[in-house]
Amino acid sequence: MLNQAPHSNPLPSMAQPWMPQFAVSEETDLEPVVFLPGLLCDQQLWRHQVEALSDIAAPMIANLTLDRSVEAMARRTLAVAPARFSLVGLSMGGYVALEIMRQAPERVDRLALIDTSARGDTPARTAQRKAGIESLRRGRFLGITHRLLTELIHPRHVEGAVAEDLRSMAGRVGGAAFLRQQEAIMNRPDFLESLLAIDTDTMIVVGDGDRVTPAEHAEEMHARIRGSRLYRIRECGHLPALESPEEVTRLLRQWLLR
């Protein structure tokens, strides 16, 4: 299901992740926008954007915790999304966004890909994921560790509110959903060739300090998607929606009003 929130209260209490939130009214003039979270993230990832864009956007936040493949995540999202919408995906959410573009490109008015990649997993990365999965099955779910934090976000955020937001989201998503998401990411298709078929108005955003899907991945997508625009965010890691929320919101507003 999609998380949906009434326009008067764009994002619900974080105490109840994935609570029913919002149905887009047929009478609204607001732009339906589907937000796709990343690995171990819930609606809190998009809190700033949902609140700051509530004057122009009708937000819907997809639940990507239920399925074991990006194909199934895309189908579940499409099943409850409006007939036409703008689409924003970050990291794993970007993989799902690219799969939506393969399954139903005619339904997407605009596409925003944030700190993501069109490449499939390398054999080395797949081996790392499998080792992590086996370790989790033998032990307990630790959520976002300090080592993982240093991979995900810019050094200036390793201590403070961004790190706490990440830990709280991971705790709510939990170990079982993490295993499903890792399986989906590990087995995702390579989207590089399918990028050539995208003719939707596309914005690509990357943090200049992203160590997970670095700038070269963004440049690769930009080179293949006709007419796309590429933006780099300074002093930012893999999660600009949290690390540089004002800048991401500014770019999304510009993209929605274009």
N, C-alpha and C positions, 0 to 999 in steps of 0.2 A: 504494500500500500504506500501511498505518498503521505508524508506528513503535511498537514494543512492547518493554517492558523487564521482566525478571523482578522479582517483588515484592521480592526480597532486594537488588536493585540497581536502583532505580526509574528511573534515567536513565543511559544508557551514556556512555562517553567521547565528548567532543565532537569528538575527532579523526576519528570516523567518522559523520558525520551521515546520517540515514536508514537506519542499520543496523537489521536486524530486532530488535525489542525484546520483545514481550510478547503472549501470548494469554490472554484472560480465561478462567479456569477456570469450568466450569459449577458447581463445588462451592463457589466462594468466596462469602463473605458481603459482599465489598467491592462498592461501587457502581461499575459501569463508567462512566468519564468520558472522553469524547473531547475533546481539546484541539486547537483550530485556530489555527495561528500566523498572524502578519501578514506583510505584504510584506517580503521579504528576511530573514525570521526562520526559524529552525529550532527544534529541541527545546530549545535552551538558553533560549529565551524563557520556558519554563514550568518551569525547573529547580527553583526554590524551591517552587512549588506541588506539583509531583509528589513531591518528597521529603517535604515537610511534611504532605501529606495521605495518605501511603501507608498509614496505619492505617485509613482509611475508604474510600479510593478505589482502583480498579484503573485506572491511567492509560493512555491510548492517544493518541499524538500523530500527527496526520494529516500526510502529505506533500502540501503544496499547491504543489509546484514543477513538476509534470509536465504540467499542463493549461493550455489557453488560454481557458477560460471557467469562471465560478463554477458553472455547471450541471454541467460535467464534473468539477470538483473535488468537488462534492457527491455525484455518482454514485459516484465512486471511493471516497470515504469510506464511504458507505452500504454498498457492496459487501462491505466487510470488517469493518464495525463489528458489535458484538453486536446481538441482536434488539431490545433496549431499552437505552438509555444516557442519561446526562446529557451536555449539550453546552456547551462553553465556547469562544467565539470572540472574538478581539481583532482590531480593524481589518479587514483583508481577510478574516481568519478569521470575523469577524462577518457579512460578506456571504455567505460560504459557509454559515454557520449559518442565516441567513435563507432561503437556497435549500433547505437540508435541511428546514426547516420547511414549505416549499412541496411538496417531493417526498415526504416521509415523516413528517409530524407525529406520527403514531401511535407512532413508535419513540422519541420523545424524551420522557423523564420530566421533565427540568428544562432550562432554557435560561439561559445567562449571556452577555450581550452587553457587551463591554468596549471602550470607546473606538472605537465604530464608528458606522455611519449606515445608515438605510434608504433614503436618497436615491440616485438615479443620479448619474453625473458631469454637471456643467454643461458647456456647450459650451466655455467658457474653460478648464476643467480638462482636458477631452479634448484641446484644442489643445496644452496644455502637455505632456501625456503623449506625444502624437505627436511633438512637437519633441524631447523627451528620448529617445524610441525611435530617431529618425533620427540624433541625435547619437551615441548609443551604437553604432549600426550602422556609423558612419563612423570611430569612434575606439575607445577601450578602456573597459572597465568599471572605474569608479573606486570602486564600493562606496558606503559612507556617507561623504560629504564633510562638512566642518565646517558648511557652509551647511545641509545636510540635517539634521544633528544639531540645530541651533538650531530647526528646525521641529518635530522629533519629540519632543524631551525638554525638561524644565524646565531653566532656566539653571543650577541647582545641580548638574546631572549632566553638563554638556557636557564637563567634564574628569573623568576617573576611570573607575571600573569599568564603569558603565553604558554609557558611550561605547565602551569597549573591547569589551564584549559585543556591541554592535550591529555594530561593524566586523568582528568575527570571524565572526558569523553571516552577514553579507552576503558575506564572502569565500568562505564555504563554499557558499552558495546559488548565487552566480555570475551572470554576465551573461546567459547563455542563459535560465535560469529567470526572471530578473528581467524579461526581455522578455515571456515567457509570462504572468507575473503581471500586468504592466502592461496587456497586452491584455485579460486577464480582467477586471480592475478597470474599465478604460475602457468595456467593453461590458456591464457588469453591468446587470441590470434595476433599475427603481425598485421598492422593496419596500413603499412607504408604505401602499398599499391592503391588501396581504396581511397587514400587521400586525394588522388588525382581526379576522382569523380565528384568531390564536394564542390558545389557552386553556391553554397550558403554564405551570407555575410559572416566572416569568421575573424575573431580576435584571439590572438595567442599571447599569453602572459607568462613570464618566467622570472623568478628571483635570481639575481646575479650570483648568489651564493648557494644555489640549489645543488646539492651533492647527490640527490636521488635520481632526478631527471634533469640533468644540467642543460645549459643554454643551447648546446649543440643539438639536443633533441627538439627544442622549440624551433630552432633555425631550420631543421630538417622538415618539420611540418609546414612551416611558413613557405619554404621553397616549393612544396608540392600542392598547397591549397591556393587556387587562383584567387587573387585579390585580397588575401588575408593580410592582417596587420599584426605586427609583432611589437610587444612592449616589454622592456626589462625594468625590474624594480630593484633599486639599489639597496644594499645592506639587508638582503632578504634571502631566506632559505627556501625550503620546499613548500611552505604553507603561508603564502602571502595574505590569504583571507584573514588570518589571525595576526601575522607579523606586521603587515602594512595595510590594515583594514581600510583606512581612509583613501589610500591610493587605489586599491582594488575597487572600492565603491565608486570613486571618481571615473575610473576606466569603464566600469559597467554602466554607469549613467550615460556617459558619452556614447557607448556602444548601443544602448537601448534607444537613445534619442536620435541616432544617426538616420 
